[in-house]
Amino acid sequence: MAAAPAPGEIRVGSSVGRWVVLTTVLGSGMAMLDSTVINVALPRIGEDLGTDMAALQWTVNAYMLTLAGLILLGGALGDRYGRRRVFVVGVVWFAAASLLCGIAPNAGVLIAARALQGVGGALLTPGSLALIQASFHPDDRARAVGLWSGFGGVGAAVGPFVGGWLVDGPGWRWVFLLNLPLAALCVPVALRHVPESRDPAAHGRFDVLGAVLGALALAGVTYALIEAPGRGASPVVIGAALGGVALGAAFVLVERRRADPMLPPSIFRSRLFTSVNLVTFCVYAALGGFFFLSAIQLQTVAGYSALGAGTALLPTTVLMLLFSAWSGELGRRIGPRIPLTVGPLLAAAGMLLMLRVGTDSASVGGYVTEVLPAVLVLGAGLVVVVAPLTATVLAAVDTGRAGLASGINNAAARAAGLIAVAALPLLAGMGPEAYRDAGEFASTFRRAMPMCAGLLVVGAVIAWWTVRTPVAARSERPECAMHCGVVAPPLEPDHRDG
């Protein structure tokens, strides 16, 4: 086996450089594919496995729970033990969990396998961008990240289309089994062509206790929200809710007292960083709820196939792919306040337009007049807000903490989607079998969309009142420049390092 070149010396135009980009795109693409196609597969999964609404929520949330809780720890492991090593372990782990998802005989096994997928995602996701930054020559890093994020954006755009085709064709299990050939290609390429790299400053003990407490706190609250519609205010539900809150308080206490915390409280002394993470939470909570419910609405109520539902939502991602770089440059020139205010308001208007989607929306005319305007306005809002949001997070902290800031923001986005998927059906009064009944689901969907739009309005208000400091000059830093055009969750939350 040929020796891999030294880290920090690879050029984009070299054959090795192209292999490195391919490897990181394949790795992050595995996690991305599942996150973008799972929603269109949910009705078919529920029908095939005979599950209720709560099981469908857990199918989405089990993955996001372990990913959000462990992604910062995954990044720290890569810095300490080798980014390539941890990345490869994550890819293999993710593929094995995907196989288990693909052969799951019942909902319980599927949910457990999805949680295992999240562990793999927490290992490979932060390593993907970290490998790009560590492998390439400083003069080529921005270009390498641009290629990586561009190919990743193409993958995000075709993901729902491919997922819908798989669900309608060979079946929903192939949404997961497709990861196996991707991993079989990714691992040997990584071992042969990607140089190993570590952070020489990485030291000390890992904050495993903090990661476990954070994940368990999210799990307790999520369990209570998902199970409440079926179980009501039972002792189990109340106990889970109180336990989640207590574990959350313990997490905060542990992080304040540890010498090397996973989530250093000191980083939140930056008012701008705290404010932008609150905006992130609002935006991605709304998006998580929207994409979860809209994919079911299009299939159960409007009568779309899985392929049709995935394709119907495609314009949102295409707009992100085409115009995110322009939006990042605009935010750099005028500052973040206006984009972070206007973008969520536009996205909120798009979600409210989805209220027009009904039983006649599956025709060509119905799509053009009812669905397409909603996804175009939503996409325009995301174009305006996502790139400046990412850039502002990085510009709000010192250069040395850019990776930590990006990881925290990524975890906040994941946790927001997790809580939204758990809470919205409860708040909208969605019963356990709602996704099987077009009339009931349509009624609860009409109650849920204004809630999603309201979260975006709250995010816009927070941005308007708290984001004051222009960051144009600070955005010129290399770390920020490499992130400004990156598409973020859920259209691709994995495209930010951990």
C-alpha positions as CSV (number, residue, x, y, z in Angstrom):
1,M,0.0,0.0,0.0
2,A,1.4,3.4,-1.0
3,A,2.2,5.8,1.8
4,A,-0.4,8.6,2.1
5,P,0.9,12.1,1.6
6,A,1.5,14.3,4.6
7,P,-1.5,16.3,6.0
8,G,-1.7,19.9,5.0
9,E,0.2,19.4,1.7
10,I,-2.4,18.0,-0.7
11,R,-3.5,20.0,-3.7
12,V,-7.1,20.0,-5.0
13,G,-5.9,19.4,-8.6
14,S,-3.9,16.3,-7.7
15,S,-5.2,12.7,-8.0
16,V,-4.9,12.3,-4.2
17,G,-6.8,15.5,-3.7
18,R,-9.7,14.3,-5.8
19,W,-9.7,11.0,-3.8
20,V,-9.9,12.9,-0.5
21,V,-12.8,15.0,-1.8
22,L,-14.6,11.8,-3.0
23,T,-14.0,10.0,0.3
24,T,-15.4,12.9,2.4
25,V,-18.4,13.4,0.1
26,L,-19.3,9.7,0.2
27,G,-19.0,9.6,4.0
28,S,-21.1,12.7,4.7
29,G,-23.4,11.6,1.8
30,M,-24.4,8.5,3.7
31,A,-25.6,10.4,6.7
32,M,-27.2,13.0,4.4
33,L,-29.1,10.5,2.3
34,D,-30.8,9.0,5.3
35,S,-31.7,12.4,6.7
36,T,-33.2,13.7,3.5
37,V,-35.2,10.6,2.4
38,I,-36.5,9.1,5.6
39,N,-39.5,11.4,5.8
40,V,-40.9,10.3,2.4
41,A,-40.5,6.7,3.5
42,L,-42.5,7.1,6.7
43,P,-46.0,6.3,5.5
44,R,-44.8,3.1,3.7
45,I,-42.8,2.1,6.8
46,G,-45.8,2.5,9.0
47,E,-48.0,0.5,6.6
48,D,-45.5,-2.3,6.2
49,L,-44.6,-2.7,9.9
50,G,-48.1,-1.9,11.2
51,T,-46.9,1.0,13.5
52,D,-48.6,4.0,15.0
53,M,-47.6,7.7,14.8
54,A,-45.3,7.4,17.8
55,A,-43.2,4.7,16.1
56,L,-42.8,6.9,13.1
57,Q,-41.7,9.8,15.3
58,W,-39.1,7.5,17.0
59,T,-37.9,6.3,13.6
60,V,-36.8,9.9,12.9
61,N,-35.9,10.9,16.4
62,A,-33.8,7.9,17.5
63,Y,-31.2,8.9,14.9
64,M,-31.3,12.6,15.8
65,L,-31.2,11.8,19.5
66,T,-27.9,10.0,19.5
67,L,-26.4,12.2,16.8
68,A,-27.2,15.4,18.6
69,G,-26.0,14.0,22.0
70,L,-22.7,12.6,20.8
71,I,-21.6,14.8,17.8
72,L,-19.3,17.0,20.0
73,L,-17.8,13.9,21.6
74,G,-17.2,12.5,18.1
75,G,-15.3,15.5,17.0
76,A,-13.1,15.4,20.1
77,L,-12.4,11.7,19.5
78,G,-11.2,12.5,16.0
79,D,-8.9,15.2,17.2
80,R,-7.4,12.9,19.8
81,Y,-7.1,9.5,18.2
82,G,-6.9,10.5,14.5
83,R,-9.6,12.0,12.2
84,R,-9.2,9.4,9.5
85,R,-9.4,6.5,12.0
86,V,-12.6,7.8,13.7
87,F,-14.1,8.7,10.3
88,V,-13.6,5.2,9.0
89,V,-15.0,3.7,12.2
90,G,-18.0,5.9,11.9
91,V,-18.6,4.9,8.3
92,V,-18.3,1.2,9.1
93,W,-20.6,1.6,12.2
94,F,-23.1,3.6,10.1
95,A,-23.2,0.9,7.4
96,A,-23.6,-1.9,9.9
97,A,-26.5,0.0,11.5
98,S,-28.0,0.7,8.1
99,L,-28.0,-3.1,7.4
100,L,-29.8,-3.7,10.6
101,C,-32.4,-1.0,9.6
102,G,-32.8,-2.6,6.2
103,I,-33.6,-6.1,7.6
104,A,-35.5,-4.9,10.7
105,P,-38.5,-7.3,11.3
106,N,-40.4,-4.8,13.4
107,A,-40.6,-1.2,14.5
108,G,-38.6,-1.8,17.8
109,V,-35.6,-3.2,15.9
110,L,-35.8,-0.4,13.3
111,I,-35.8,2.3,16.1
112,A,-32.9,0.7,17.9
113,A,-30.9,0.5,14.6
114,R,-31.7,4.1,13.9
115,A,-30.2,5.1,17.3
116,L,-27.1,3.1,16.4
117,Q,-27.0,4.9,13.0
118,G,-26.9,8.2,15.0
119,V,-23.8,7.0,16.9
120,G,-22.1,6.3,13.6
121,G,-23.1,9.6,12.2
122,A,-21.7,11.4,15.3
123,L,-18.3,9.8,14.5
124,L,-18.2,10.4,10.7
125,T,-20.0,13.8,10.5
126,P,-17.5,16.0,12.3
127,G,-14.6,14.0,10.7
128,S,-15.7,14.7,7.1
129,L,-15.0,18.5,7.1
130,A,-12.1,18.1,9.6
131,L,-10.4,15.8,7.1
132,I,-10.8,18.4,4.3
133,Q,-9.3,21.1,6.5
134,A,-6.4,19.0,7.8
135,S,-5.5,17.3,4.5
136,F,-5.3,20.2,2.0
137,H,-2.7,22.9,1.6
138,P,-3.9,26.2,3.2
139,D,-4.1,27.8,-0.3
140,D,-6.5,25.1,-1.5
141,R,-8.7,24.6,1.5
142,A,-11.4,27.0,0.6
143,R,-11.6,25.5,-2.9
144,A,-11.7,22.0,-1.5
145,V,-14.5,22.8,0.9
146,G,-16.4,24.5,-1.9
147,L,-16.1,21.3,-4.0
148,W,-17.1,19.2,-1.0
149,S,-20.2,21.3,-0.1
150,G,-21.2,21.6,-3.8
151,F,-21.2,17.9,-4.4
152,G,-22.9,17.5,-1.0
153,G,-25.6,19.9,-2.2
154,V,-26.2,17.9,-5.3
155,G,-26.6,14.9,-3.2
156,A,-29.1,16.7,-0.9
157,A,-31.0,17.8,-4.0
158,V,-31.3,14.3,-5.5
159,G,-31.8,12.5,-2.2
160,P,-35.6,12.9,-1.9
161,F,-35.9,11.9,-5.6
162,V,-33.8,8.8,-5.1
163,G,-35.5,7.9,-1.8
164,G,-39.0,8.2,-3.4
165,W,-37.9,6.1,-6.3
166,L,-36.6,3.4,-3.9
167,V,-39.7,3.5,-1.7
168,D,-42.0,3.1,-4.7
169,G,-39.8,0.6,-6.4
170,P,-37.7,-2.0,-4.6
171,G,-39.1,-0.8,-1.2
172,W,-38.3,1.4,1.8
173,R,-35.6,-1.0,3.1
174,W,-33.3,0.0,0.2
175,V,-33.2,3.5,1.6
176,F,-30.9,2.0,4.2
177,L,-29.3,-0.8,2.3
178,L,-28.0,1.8,-0.3
179,N,-25.5,2.8,2.3
180,L,-23.6,-0.5,2.1
181,P,-22.1,-0.1,-1.4
182,L,-21.3,3.6,-0.5
183,A,-19.4,2.4,2.6
184,A,-17.7,-0.4,0.7
185,L,-16.2,2.3,-1.7
186,C,-15.5,4.9,1.0
187,V,-13.5,2.9,3.5
188,P,-10.7,1.5,1.2
189,V,-10.3,4.9,-0.5
190,A,-10.0,6.6,2.9
191,L,-7.4,4.1,4.1
192,R,-5.3,4.3,0.9
193,H,-5.5,8.0,0.0
194,V,-6.4,10.1,3.0
195,P,-3.6,11.0,5.4
196,E,-4.1,10.6,9.1
197,S,-4.1,13.8,11.2
198,R,-4.6,14.7,14.9
199,D,-4.8,17.8,17.0
200,P,-1.4,18.0,18.8
201,A,-3.1,20.2,21.4
202,A,-5.8,17.6,22.2
203,H,-5.4,16.3,25.7
204,G,-7.2,15.6,28.9
205,R,-10.1,13.3,29.6
206,F,-13.2,13.1,27.4
207,D,-16.4,14.5,28.7
208,V,-18.3,11.2,28.4
209,L,-20.4,12.0,31.5
210,G,-21.6,15.3,29.8
211,A,-22.4,13.5,26.6
212,V,-24.4,10.8,28.3
213,L,-26.3,13.3,30.5
214,G,-27.1,15.5,27.5
215,A,-28.4,12.5,25.5
216,L,-30.4,11.1,28.3
217,A,-32.0,14.5,29.0
218,L,-33.1,14.8,25.4
219,A,-34.3,11.2,25.5
220,G,-36.5,11.8,28.6
221,V,-38.1,14.9,27.2
222,T,-38.6,13.4,23.8
223,Y,-40.1,10.2,25.2
224,A,-42.6,12.2,27.2
225,L,-43.7,14.3,24.2
226,I,-44.0,11.4,21.9
227,E,-45.9,9.1,24.3
228,A,-48.2,11.7,25.8
229,P,-50.9,11.4,23.0
230,G,-51.3,7.7,23.6
231,R,-50.6,7.4,27.3
232,G,-51.9,10.7,28.5
233,A,-50.6,12.1,31.8
234,S,-49.5,8.7,33.0
235,P,-46.8,8.2,35.7
236,V,-44.4,6.9,33.0
237,V,-44.9,10.1,30.9
238,I,-44.7,12.5,33.8
239,G,-41.6,10.6,35.2
240,A,-39.8,10.8,31.8
241,A,-40.5,14.5,31.5
242,L,-39.3,15.3,35.1
243,G,-36.3,13.0,34.7
244,G,-35.4,14.7,31.4
245,V,-35.5,18.1,33.0
246,A,-33.5,16.9,36.1
247,L,-30.9,15.3,33.8
248,G,-30.7,18.5,31.8
249,A,-30.0,20.5,35.0
250,A,-27.3,17.9,36.0
251,F,-25.8,18.3,32.5
252,V,-25.5,22.1,33.0
253,L,-24.0,21.6,36.5
254,V,-21.4,19.1,35.2
255,E,-20.4,21.3,32.3
256,R,-19.9,24.3,34.6
257,R,-17.6,22.3,37.0
258,R,-15.5,20.2,34.6
259,A,-12.0,21.3,33.6
260,D,-12.5,20.1,30.0
261,P,-16.3,20.3,29.3
262,M,-17.9,19.1,26.1
263,L,-20.0,22.3,26.1
264,P,-17.9,25.1,27.7
265,P,-20.3,27.6,29.3
266,S,-17.8,30.4,28.7
267,I,-18.5,30.3,24.9
268,F,-22.0,31.6,25.6
269,R,-20.6,34.8,27.1
270,S,-20.7,36.1,23.6
271,R,-24.1,37.6,23.2
272,L,-24.0,37.2,19.5
273,F,-23.1,33.5,19.7
274,T,-26.0,32.9,22.1
275,S,-28.5,34.9,20.1
276,V,-27.6,33.2,16.8
277,N,-27.9,29.7,18.4
278,L,-31.4,30.7,19.6
279,V,-32.2,31.7,16.1
280,T,-30.8,28.4,14.9
281,F,-33.0,26.5,17.3
282,C,-36.1,28.3,16.1
283,V,-35.3,27.9,12.4
284,Y,-34.4,24.2,12.5
285,A,-37.2,23.3,14.9
286,A,-39.6,24.8,12.4
287,L,-37.9,23.0,9.5
288,G,-37.8,19.7,11.3
289,G,-41.5,19.8,11.9
290,F,-42.3,21.0,8.4
291,F,-40.4,18.3,6.5
292,F,-41.7,15.6,8.8
293,L,-45.3,16.5,8.5
294,S,-45.3,17.8,4.9
295,A,-44.0,14.5,3.4
296,I,-46.9,12.7,5.1
297,Q,-49.4,15.4,4.1
298,L,-48.5,15.1,0.5
299,Q,-48.9,11.3,0.5
300,T,-51.8,10.7,2.9
301,V,-53.9,13.7,2.1
302,A,-52.9,14.9,-1.4
303,G,-52.4,11.3,-2.8
304,Y,-48.8,11.7,-3.9
305,S,-46.5,8.7,-4.3
306,A,-43.3,8.6,-2.3
307,L,-41.4,9.6,-5.4
308,G,-43.9,12.4,-6.1
309,A,-43.7,13.7,-2.5
310,G,-39.9,13.8,-2.6
311,T,-39.9,15.5,-6.0
312,A,-42.5,18.0,-4.9
313,L,-40.2,19.3,-2.2
314,L,-37.2,19.3,-4.4
315,P,-37.3,23.0,-5.5
316,T,-36.4,24.1,-1.9
317,T,-33.1,22.2,-2.0
318,V,-32.3,23.3,-5.6
319,L,-32.7,26.9,-4.6
320,M,-30.3,26.3,-1.7
321,L,-27.8,24.7,-3.9
322,L,-27.9,27.5,-6.5
323,F,-27.9,30.5,-4.4
324,S,-26.3,29.8,-0.9
325,A,-22.9,31.1,-2.0
326,W,-24.5,34.3,-3.2
327,S,-26.4,34.6,0.1
328,G,-23.2,34.1,2.1
329,E,-21.5,37.0,0.1
330,L,-24.6,39.2,0.7
331,G,-24.5,38.6,4.4
332,R,-20.8,39.4,4.4
333,R,-21.4,42.7,2.8
334,I,-24.5,44.0,4.6
335,G,-24.1,42.2,8.0
336,P,-26.2,39.4,9.4
337,R,-29.1,41.3,11.0
338,I,-31.3,41.8,7.9
339,P,-30.8,38.2,6.4
340,L,-31.4,36.6,9.8
341,T,-34.6,38.6,10.1
342,V,-36.0,38.5,6.6
343,G,-35.1,34.9,5.9
344,P,-37.2,33.3,8.6
345,L,-40.1,35.6,7.8
346,L,-40.0,34.4,4.2
347,A,-39.8,30.8,5.3
348,A,-42.7,31.3,7.6
349,A,-44.8,32.6,4.7
350,G,-43.9,29.5,2.7
351,M,-45.1,27.3,5.5
352,L,-48.3,29.1,5.7
353,L,-48.8,28.7,2.0
354,M,-48.7,24.9,2.5
355,L,-52.1,25.3,4.2
356,R,-53.5,25.4,0.7
357,V,-52.4,21.9,-0.1
358,G,-55.3,19.5,-0.1
359,T,-56.9,16.5,-1.9
360,D,-56.7,18.1,-5.3
361,S,-53.0,19.1,-5.1
362,A,-51.7,15.9,-6.8
363,S,-52.6,17.1,-10.3
364,V,-50.2,19.1,-12.4
365,G,-52.4,22.2,-11.9
366,G,-52.7,21.6,-8.2
367,Y,-49.0,21.3,-7.8
368,V,-48.3,24.5,-9.7
369,T,-50.8,26.6,-7.9
370,E,-50.7,25.1,-4.4
371,V,-47.5,23.2,-3.7
372,L,-44.9,24.9,-5.8
373,P,-45.5,28.5,-4.5
374,A,-45.1,27.3,-1.0
375,V,-41.8,25.4,-1.5
376,L,-40.4,28.3,-3.6
377,V,-41.1,30.9,-1.0
378,L,-39.8,28.5,1.7
379,G,-36.7,27.9,-0.4
380,A,-36.1,31.6,-0.9
381,G,-36.3,32.1,2.9
382,L,-33.7,29.4,3.5
383,V,-31.4,30.8,0.9
384,V,-31.5,34.2,2.7
385,V,-30.9,32.8,6.2
386,V,-28.8,29.6,6.2
387,A,-25.4,30.8,4.9
388,P,-25.3,34.0,7.0
389,L,-26.5,32.0,10.0
390,T,-23.5,29.7,9.7
391,A,-21.1,32.5,9.0
392,T,-22.3,34.5,12.0
393,V,-21.9,31.6,14.4
394,L,-18.3,31.3,13.4
395,A,-17.6,35.0,13.4
396,A,-19.1,35.4,16.9
397,V,-16.1,33.5,18.6
398,D,-12.4,33.6,18.5
399,T,-10.6,31.8,15.6
400,G,-9.4,29.0,17.8
401,R,-12.9,28.1,18.8
402,A,-14.5,28.1,15.3
403,G,-14.7,24.3,15.2
404,L,-16.3,24.1,18.7
405,A,-18.8,26.9,17.7
406,S,-19.7,25.0,14.5
407,G,-20.2,21.8,16.4
408,I,-22.4,23.4,19.0
409,N,-24.5,25.1,16.3
410,N,-24.9,21.8,14.5
411,A,-26.0,20.0,17.8
412,A,-28.5,22.8,18.5
413,A,-30.0,22.4,15.0
414,R,-30.3,18.6,15.5
415,A,-31.8,19.0,19.0
416,A,-34.3,21.5,17.6
417,G,-35.5,19.1,14.9
418,L,-35.7,16.3,17.5
419,I,-37.9,18.3,19.9
420,A,-40.1,19.6,17.1
421,V,-40.8,16.1,15.6
422,A,-41.7,15.0,19.2
423,A,-43.8,17.9,20.2
424,L,-45.7,19.0,17.1
425,P,-48.0,16.0,16.8
426,L,-48.9,16.4,20.5
427,L,-49.5,20.2,20.3
428,A,-51.6,19.7,17.1
429,G,-53.7,17.0,18.7
430,M,-52.5,14.3,16.3
431,G,-53.8,10.8,17.3
432,P,-51.7,7.6,17.1
433,E,-53.3,6.6,13.8
434,A,-53.6,10.0,12.3
435,Y,-51.2,9.3,9.4
436,R,-53.6,6.6,8.1
437,D,-56.6,8.9,8.0
438,A,-56.5,11.7,5.4
439,G,-59.2,13.8,7.1
440,E,-57.7,13.7,10.6
441,F,-54.2,14.3,9.4
442,A,-55.3,17.3,7.2
443,S,-57.0,18.8,10.2
444,T,-54.0,18.5,12.5
445,F,-51.6,19.6,9.7
446,R,-53.6,22.9,9.5
447,R,-52.9,23.4,13.2
448,A,-49.3,22.4,13.0
449,M,-48.1,24.7,10.2
450,P,-48.9,28.0,11.9
451,M,-46.9,26.7,14.9
452,C,-43.9,26.1,12.7
453,A,-44.4,29.5,11.1
454,G,-44.6,31.0,14.6
455,L,-41.2,29.5,15.6
456,L,-39.7,31.2,12.5
457,V,-41.3,34.5,13.5
458,V,-39.8,34.2,17.0
459,G,-36.4,33.5,15.4
460,A,-36.8,36.6,13.2
461,V,-37.7,38.8,16.3
462,I,-34.7,37.5,18.2
463,A,-32.4,38.2,15.3
464,W,-33.8,41.8,14.8
465,W,-33.4,42.7,18.5
466,T,-30.1,41.0,19.4
467,V,-27.9,40.6,16.3
468,R,-26.4,44.1,16.1
469,T,-22.7,43.7,15.3
470,P,-21.8,43.7,11.6
471,V,-19.5,40.8,11.0
472,A,-18.4,41.6,7.4
473,A,-14.8,42.2,8.4
474,R,-14.6,39.3,10.7
475,S,-16.1,37.0,8.1
476,E,-12.9,37.3,6.1
477,R,-11.2,34.9,8.4
478,P,-10.3,31.6,6.7
479,E,-12.4,29.5,9.0
480,C,-15.5,31.5,8.2
481,A,-14.8,31.7,4.5
482,M,-14.7,28.0,4.3
483,H,-18.1,27.7,5.9
484,C,-20.1,30.5,4.4
485,G,-21.4,28.6,1.4
486,V,-22.1,25.3,3.3
487,V,-25.6,24.0,3.2
488,A,-26.8,23.4,6.8
489,P,-29.4,21.0,8.4
490,P,-31.9,19.6,7.7
491,L,-31.2,20.1,4.0
492,E,-27.8,19.2,5.2
493,P,-26.9,19.7,8.8
494,D,-24.0,17.4,8.3
495,H,-22.2,20.0,6.3
496,R,-20.7,21.7,9.3
497,D,-17.9,20.2,11.3
498,G,-18.3,19.0,14.8
